[in-house]
Amino acid sequence: MDIHFISSLTPDDEDRLAPALLEALKPMLGLMPIAYTIRIRTASNTVYQHTRTELVDTLADETPSLDIELSS
């Protein structure tokens, strides 16, 4: 999924808003069992980014195990 958000803010306002927007999105996406990258590039070409890659650990904790005994 690639989402673009175009604003009418000034470059200075975008630079002030971008870190707060990034911090607001992190807990919302943290509720989902997904790996993701949030990248915000402002009009002044400043990039704010956060990446979550620990998907394997999250899914391993939630995956049920099957206890099956095979008779020979």
matplotlib code that plots the C-alpha trace (Angstrom):
import matplotlib.pyplot as plt

x = [0.0, 1.4, -0.5, 0.2, -1.0, -0.8, -1.2, -1.6, 0.6, 3.7, 7.1, 7.8, 4.4, 5.0, 8.3, 6.6, 3.7, 5.5, 7.1, 3.8, 2.0, 4.6, 4.3, 0.5, 0.6, 3.1, 0.7, -2.2, -0.1, 1.5, -1.9, -1.7, 0.5, 2.2, 5.7, 5.6, 7.6, 6.1, 8.0, 7.0, 8.8, 8.0, 8.1, 11.5, 12.7, 13.1, 12.3, 10.8, 10.7, 9.8, 10.1, 8.8, 10.2, 9.7, 6.8, 8.3, 8.5, 5.0, 3.5, 5.5, 3.9, 0.4, 0.7, -1.0, 1.1, -0.2, 0.5, 0.1, 1.4, 2.2, 1.9, 4.3]
y = [0.0, 3.4, 6.4, 10.0, 13.0, 16.4, 19.4, 23.1, 23.8, 25.9, 24.1, 25.4, 24.1, 20.8, 20.5, 21.1, 18.8, 15.8, 14.5, 14.8, 12.9, 10.2, 9.8, 9.6, 6.9, 4.6, 3.4, 2.9, 0.7, -1.0, -2.6, -4.6, -7.6, -6.1, -5.0, -1.5, 1.7, 5.2, 7.8, 11.4, 13.8, 17.4, 20.2, 21.2, 17.7, 16.7, 13.0, 11.5, 7.7, 4.9, 1.2, -1.9, -5.2, -7.4, -9.1, -12.6, -12.3, -10.9, -13.7, -16.4, -15.5, -15.7, -18.8, -21.8, -24.9, -28.3, -31.2, -34.3, -37.7, -40.1, -43.7, -46.1]
z = [0.0, -0.9, 0.4, -0.7, 1.2, -0.5, 1.8, 1.4, 4.4, 4.0, 4.0, 7.5, 8.8, 7.1, 8.9, 12.2, 11.6, 10.1, 13.3, 15.2, 12.4, 12.4, 16.2, 15.9, 13.2, 15.0, 17.8, 15.4, 13.0, 16.0, 16.8, 13.6, 13.1, 10.0, 9.1, 7.7, 6.9, 7.3, 5.3, 5.3, 2.9, 3.4, 0.8, 2.0, 1.2, 4.9, 5.4, 8.6, 8.7, 11.0, 10.2, 12.1, 11.0, 14.0, 12.4, 12.7, 16.5, 16.8, 14.7, 16.4, 19.8, 18.3, 16.2, 17.8, 18.1, 17.1, 19.5, 17.4, 18.4, 15.5, 16.3, 14.6]

ax = plt.figure().add_subplot(projection="3d")
ax.plot(x, y, z, "-o")
ax.set_aspect("equal")
plt.show()
